[in-house]
Amino acid sequence: MDSVTHTAPDPRQNQLLAALSTNVLNRWLPHLEWVEMPLGGVLFESGETSSHVYFPSTSIVSLLYVMESGASAEIAVVGNEGIVGISLFTGGGSTSSRALVQSGGAGLRMAADRFKQEFKRSSAVLHLLLRYTQALTTQMAQTAVCNRHHSLDQQLCRWLLLSLDRLQGDKLEMTQRLIADMLGVRREGVTQAALHLQEAGLIHYVRGHITVLDRCELERRSCECYAVVKKEYDRLLPQLKPGV
């Protein structure tokens, strides 16, 4: 899926990389390569051991649980605040989730073997990534609760807010079909929920392009799940500023 880009924006567009010391980042730079991450691209499938870890910069990656029937639902999103491929340093090797690019852009990647060496080499890196993993785990748990107990309108508000926090600006490129796959619901339900938000003046949606017009009201209409996840990221990773 990956293709190496020919441009090299500042690696500090990814907030985890920006949190590294200058010495560590300089040591990593020769081993980081920029890659295009197009909408709908798959970084790795469920059951695979990834050959790389990925640091999104202008893209967002959904972690999906895929059932035997082919149905799927999103369990977490990763953007410029994080890393894709935590199983490489948590000891599991392979993962039970599919990593799908839900908002196209670019990012960096590092070969798995090299990354494992760097993870073991620096206690500061180890502690940073373990804190990030705890925050990601909270997001996964809260997503499960949200999908079980809250309305589709609330889930869509939460999903839009989490996505906005991981991008710069107020615009998302996302089809209703892909949103439905992310939330594990029928496309018709997403169409109706998006229409409710558009009629209320919170978003503008046309041909896969979503513009958030009223973030404050979007937060008010969302369930408590968004605030719980954001609070945990802020607590565990106070030096990171997702979306900034």
C-alpha positions, 0 to 999 in steps of 0.5 A: 500500500505504501509509496515513499514520498519525495517531500520531507515535511517536519517530522514533528508534525507527529506529536510523539516524534515531537516529544522526543529529545533532540538527540533521540530524534536526530538518531531516528531521522536516518531510519524514518521514511515519509510515505503516502497514506491514501484514503482506504489504504491498509497498513496491515491486516488482522493476524499479521505482524507489521514490517513497520511502525507508522507515525501519521502526520496528515492522515488518520488511521482506523484500527478495525476489528474484523469478524469472520463474516467480513463485518467490521467496527472501529475500535480506535483512531490514530492520527498525528498524536500517535503511532500505529503498530503498538503490538511490536513493542507490547510483546504480542507481535501480531495484532487482531485489528486491521489498520485502515487509512480513514483520512488520506495524507502522509506519515512516517514509518520505521522498520520493525527491527530498528524500532524494537532496538530504539524502544529497548535503548531508551527508557524515556522512549519506553515510558512515552510509548507505554503512556501512549498505549494506556491512553489508546487502551482507554479509547478502545474501552470507551469506544466499546461502551459508546457503541453499546449505550449511546445513540448513533448521533452521539457516536457520530459526534464523538467520532468527528471530534476524535478525528478533528483532534488528529488533524489540522483544520476543520475539514475531513474527507470521508464517505458515508460508507466508510463512516458506516464501516467505522461505526459498524452500522448501516449506511442509511443510519449514518446518512440520517445522523449526518443530516441531523447535524447538517440541518442543525448547522453543525457540519456541512457535508457534500460528496465525501467532504465534511466541514465542521461549522460549530465545534462547541455545539458538536461537543455539547451534543456528544456523549461523555465518551469523547471527554473521557478519552480526551481527558486521559490523553491530556493526563498521560501525555501532557506534552502532546497537543493533538491537532495543533 
